[in-house]
Amino acid sequence: AAASEPPRQTLRTRWIHHLDALTHIAPLVEDWLDNNPTQATALARLTGAIARGENIYDRRHMGGHLTASAILASPDRTQVFLVHIRALDRWLAPGGHVDPGEMPQEAAHRELLEETGLIAHPAVSTLTDIDVHTIPARPSRNEGEHPHFDFRYLMTGNPEQSGDIDRQEIISGCWKPVEAIKQ
């Protein structure tokens, strides 16, 4: 194989990730769909990927991979913390890829800390949405257009807390009034 090609996954590694998805991710999705049955069609790509044994942890898998977001809200729920993502030039909730063996909730907390330096207090979060959205192609990274299976968690933070923005990925971050976002 050429030096620029990623190493192939072994059959054992693929099965470990498949079992991980079946053991940890499938029950989250099933519970979510039990409580939100109208989202079955929207989540068909995710449920299909799990059923087919696709490695939804591998960010190189263009059939879709797991991400998690932290919707950090003020205690009175009037403000949320958003970050301006450099690669997408969009304001979004902090988040990123779920690592193999990691639960989406853990990834949301980790990504919040890595991208913003902020910590949810207390470190409790509630799954508020599972979304499948398309990420545009990024030829500079040899990435085609692909879906993200995004698990979104509501967390509480302190608007007085100052963080440390990861300037490589994030242009800026700030607390925004919920009313302004609704518009």
Phi, psi and chi 1 to 4 in degrees:
 res  aa     phi    psi   chi1   chi2   chi3   chi4
   1 ALA       -  147.4      -      -      -      -
   2 ALA   -67.0  152.8      -      -      -      -
   3 ALA   -62.2  -27.6      -      -      -      -
   4 SER   -81.8  -11.9   63.0      -      -      -
   5 GLU   -78.1  140.2  -70.5 -178.2   28.4      -
   6 PRO   -69.7  150.2   21.0  -27.0      -      -
   7 PRO   -64.2  144.1   19.1  -26.3      -      -
   8 ARG   -73.1  145.0  -70.9 -171.3 -168.7  177.6
   9 GLN   -77.2  142.2  -70.7 -173.4  -39.4      -
  10 THR   -76.6  160.1   64.6      -      -      -
  11 LEU   -57.6  -40.6 -178.6   58.5      -      -
  12 ARG   -61.3  -44.6 -179.6  177.5 -179.0 -156.8
  13 THR   -62.6  -42.8  -58.4      -      -      -
  14 ARG   -61.4  -41.6  -76.8 -164.3  -50.9 -104.3
  15 TRP   -68.3  -36.7  -86.0  104.9      -      -
  16 ILE   -60.8  -45.7  -71.6  170.2      -      -
  17 HIS   -67.1  -37.0  -66.7  -51.6      -      -
  18 HIS   -63.6  -46.5  176.3   59.7      -      -
  19 LEU   -63.1  -38.1  -69.6  173.8      -      -
  20 ASP   -60.0  -46.8 -148.0   28.6      -      -
  21 ALA   -63.8  -42.5      -      -      -      -
  22 LEU   -66.0  -38.6  -74.5  174.9      -      -
  23 THR   -76.4  -40.0  -55.7      -      -      -
  24 HIS  -108.6  -42.0  -58.5  -65.9      -      -
  25 ILE   -84.8  -44.1  -55.5  -55.7      -      -
  26 ALA   -55.2  -45.4      -      -      -      -
  27 PRO   -62.5  -36.0  -23.2   33.0      -      -
  28 LEU   -61.9  -44.9  -78.5  176.5      -      -
  29 VAL   -67.4  -42.9  175.6      -      -      -
  30 GLU   -60.9  -45.7  -71.7  170.4    2.0      -
  31 ASP   -60.5  -43.1  -71.9  -11.8      -      -
  32 TRP   -60.8  -46.3 -179.7 -101.1      -      -
  33 LEU   -69.5  -30.2  -71.1  173.4      -      -
  34 ASP   -60.2  -37.6  -75.0  -13.2      -      -
  35 ASN   -91.6  -14.8  -66.2  -49.9      -      -
  36 ASN  -136.9   61.7  -58.0  -82.3      -      -
  37 PRO   -61.8  -23.0   19.2  -28.1      -      -
  38 THR   -69.8  -11.0   59.1      -      -      -
  39 GLN   -93.6    5.1  -70.5 -165.2  -24.6      -
  40 ALA   -58.1  -42.8      -      -      -      -
  41 THR   -66.7  -43.1  -58.8      -      -      -
  42 ALA   -63.1  -30.3      -      -      -      -
  43 LEU  -100.0   11.6  -62.5 -179.6      -      -
  44 ALA   -60.1  -36.1      -      -      -      -
  45 ARG   -63.9  -40.6  -72.4  173.3   89.4  173.1
  46 LEU   -68.6  -49.5  171.5   58.5      -      -
  47 THR   -64.2  -35.5   55.8      -      -      -
  48 GLY   -65.9  -42.1      -      -      -      -
  49 ALA   -62.9  -39.9      -      -      -      -
  50 ILE   -65.5  -46.3  -67.0  169.5      -      -
  51 ALA   -62.7  -34.5      -      -      -      -
  52 ARG   -81.5   -6.2  -72.0 -173.9  -61.6  -84.5
  53 GLY    78.0   22.8      -      -      -      -
  54 GLU   -69.3  147.9  -64.5  175.7   16.2      -
  55 ASN   -81.6   86.7 -174.6   -6.0      -      -
  56 ILE   -76.0   -0.8   56.3  176.2      -      -
  57 TYR   -88.8  -19.3  -72.8   99.1      -      -
  58 ASP   -84.6  113.0 -173.0   -9.8      -      -
  59 ARG   -67.6  -12.6   66.2 -176.2  -59.1  159.0
  60 ARG   -83.4  -11.1  -63.8  169.4  -56.7 -169.4
  61 HIS   -76.1  107.7  176.4   59.1      -      -
  62 MET   -79.0   -1.4  -66.9  -63.7  111.4      -
  63 GLY   -79.3   -6.7      -      -      -      -
  64 GLY   126.0  145.3      -      -      -      -
  65 HIS  -145.7  163.3   42.2  -96.8      -      -
  66 LEU   -75.9  136.1  -65.4  176.7      -      -
  67 THR  -135.0  165.2   59.5      -      -      -
  68 ALA  -142.6  143.9      -      -      -      -
  69 SER  -125.9  148.3  -63.3      -      -      -
  70 ALA  -108.6  109.0      -      -      -      -
  71 ILE   -89.3   94.3  -57.7  169.3      -      -
  72 LEU   -88.9  114.7 -172.5   64.5      -      -
  73 ALA  -114.0  152.8      -      -      -      -
  74 SER   -69.1  158.4   59.9      -      -      -
  75 PRO   -55.4  -32.7  -27.3   35.9      -      -
  76 ASP   -88.7    2.4   62.8    4.1      -      -
  77 ARG    62.6   25.0  -57.5  -69.8 -166.6 -107.6
  78 THR   -95.5  -12.8   60.8      -      -      -
  79 GLN  -135.0  151.3  -60.9  177.6   69.8      -
  80 VAL  -132.8  151.7  -66.8      -      -      -
  81 PHE   -94.7  124.6 -167.5   86.2      -      -
  82 LEU  -122.3  154.4  -62.5  177.4      -      -
  83 VAL  -121.8  145.4  -69.0      -      -      -
  84 HIS   -92.3  106.4 -170.6  178.1      -      -
  85 ILE   -78.6  122.2  -53.7  -68.6      -      -
  86 ARG   -59.5  -49.4 -172.6  175.0  -54.6  -76.0
  87 ALA   -65.3  -32.0      -      -      -      -
  88 LEU  -103.6  -12.4  -60.1  173.0      -      -
  89 ASP    51.0   48.4 -166.8   23.9      -      -
  90 ARG  -139.5  152.3  -67.2 -179.5   60.7 -163.2
  91 TRP   -88.4  123.7  -74.0   91.1      -      -
  92 LEU  -141.7  170.0  -59.6  170.3      -      -
  93 ALA   -70.6  145.9      -      -      -      -
  94 PRO   -58.4  141.9  -19.0   29.0      -      -
  95 GLY   176.9  179.9      -      -      -      -
  96 GLY   176.6 -165.5      -      -      -      -
  97 HIS   -72.9  143.5  -67.3   88.1      -      -
  98 VAL   -85.9  127.9  178.5      -      -      -
  99 ASP   -78.3  152.1  -68.6  -25.3      -      -
 100 PRO   -53.6  132.9  -27.0   36.0      -      -
 101 GLY    83.4   -7.9      -      -      -      -
 102 GLU   -93.4  142.3 -174.6  177.1   43.8      -
 103 MET   -82.0  147.7  -67.7  -63.3  -69.5      -
 104 PRO   -55.5  -37.6  -26.9   34.9      -      -
 105 GLN   -61.9  -42.1 -177.5  177.1   16.6      -
 106 GLU   -64.0  -41.2  -63.7  166.0  -23.0      -
 107 ALA   -64.2  -39.1      -      -      -      -
 108 ALA   -61.9  -44.0      -      -      -      -
 109 HIS   -64.9  -44.1  -78.4  -83.6      -      -
 110 ARG   -62.0  -47.6  176.1 -177.9   50.5   75.7
 111 GLU   -64.0  -38.7  -71.3  -73.7  -13.1      -
 112 LEU   -57.7  -47.4  174.8   65.9      -      -
 113 LEU   -66.7  -46.0 -179.0   61.3      -      -
 114 GLU   -63.9  -42.6  -73.3  176.3    2.4      -
 115 GLU   -82.0  -28.2  -69.3 -176.5   -3.8      -
 116 THR  -125.4  -17.8   69.6      -      -      -
 117 GLY    76.3    3.9      -      -      -      -
 118 LEU   -92.5  150.8  -61.2  174.6      -      -
 119 ILE  -124.2  134.9  -61.4  172.4      -      -
 120 ALA   -74.4  136.1      -      -      -      -
 121 HIS  -125.1  128.4  -67.9  -74.2      -      -
 122 PRO   -67.9  170.7   28.0  -32.2      -      -
 123 ALA   -77.1   57.8      -      -      -      -
 124 VAL  -120.7  144.7  174.0      -      -      -
 125 SER  -144.9  157.1   54.9      -      -      -
 126 THR  -123.0  129.4  -55.9      -      -      -
 127 LEU   -66.1  119.6 -179.4   61.8      -      -
 128 THR  -113.7  -12.7   57.5      -      -      -
 129 ASP  -169.2  148.8 -171.2   27.4      -      -
 130 ILE  -122.8  122.3  -58.7  174.9      -      -
 131 ASP  -124.9  142.5 -179.2   64.6      -      -
 132 VAL  -113.2  116.8  177.8      -      -      -
 133 HIS  -134.6  156.3   56.4  -90.5      -      -
 134 THR   -92.3  132.1  -58.2      -      -      -
 135 ILE   -99.2  130.3  -61.7  -61.9      -      -
 136 PRO   -66.6  157.1   16.4  -22.1      -      -
 137 ALA   -60.1  144.8      -      -      -      -
 138 ARG  -129.6   86.2  -68.0  175.3   59.1 -170.7
 139 PRO   -55.9  -31.1  -23.4   32.1      -      -
 140 SER   -62.8  -22.3   64.3      -      -      -
 141 ARG  -109.6   11.0  -66.1  178.8  116.8  179.5
 142 ASN    55.8   37.9  -68.1  -35.0      -      -
 143 GLU  -113.2  128.0  -69.8  179.6   -8.0      -
 144 GLY   -84.7  174.1      -      -      -      -
 145 GLU   -60.1  138.4 -178.6  178.3  -84.0      -
 146 HIS  -157.7  157.0   61.8  -81.0      -      -
 147 PRO   -87.0  149.7   27.1  -29.7      -      -
 148 HIS  -109.2  133.5  -84.6 -178.1      -      -
 149 PHE   -98.0   95.2  -52.9  129.9      -      -
 150 ASP  -100.4  119.2 -166.0   41.3      -      -
 151 PHE   -94.4  120.4  -72.2   67.9      -      -
 152 ARG  -109.8  128.5  -63.8  173.3  175.3  171.7
 153 TYR  -118.1  131.0  -69.9   87.4      -      -
 154 LEU   -84.4  128.8  179.1   62.4      -      -
 155 MET  -132.7  160.3  -56.6  175.8 -172.6      -
 156 THR  -109.8  134.0  -57.9      -      -      -
 157 GLY  -134.1  170.8      -      -      -      -
 158 ASN  -103.1  115.5  178.9   -4.4      -      -
 159 PRO   -61.1  -15.5  -22.2   32.0      -      -
 160 GLU   -84.1  -15.2  -57.0  -60.0  -41.4      -
 161 GLN   -70.1  132.8 -179.8 -176.0   12.5      -
 162 SER  -102.8  142.6   62.1      -      -      -
 163 GLY  -116.8 -163.2      -      -      -      -
 164 ASP  -136.9  101.4 -176.1   23.3      -      -
 165 ILE   -70.6  135.1  -60.7  -64.8      -      -
 166 ASP   -76.8   99.8  173.6    2.5      -      -
 167 ARG   -72.2  -11.8  -61.0  -70.3  178.1 -170.5
 168 GLN   -71.1  -41.1  -72.4 -175.4  -42.2      -
 169 GLU  -100.8  -27.2  -66.5 -176.0   31.9      -
 170 ILE  -116.6  132.2  -50.0  -62.8      -      -
 171 ILE   -76.5  -47.6  -65.3  170.8      -      -
 172 SER  -162.3  169.9   64.1      -      -      -
 173 GLY  -147.0  147.3      -      -      -      -
 174 CYS  -164.4  162.4   64.9      -      -      -
 175 TRP   -79.2  133.7  -71.3   92.4      -      -
 176 LYS  -125.4  140.6  -59.7 -131.7  179.3 -144.4
 177 PRO   -64.2  136.3  -16.0   26.0      -      -
 178 VAL   -58.0  -39.7  170.5      -      -      -
 179 GLU   -59.7  -37.3  -70.7  -57.0  -43.9      -
 180 ALA   -68.7  -32.2      -      -      -      -
 181 ILE   -74.3  -34.8  -64.2  167.4      -      -
 182 LYS   -62.7  -27.0  -72.4 -179.2 -178.9  178.2
 183 GLN   -76.6      -  -60.6  170.7   -4.1      -
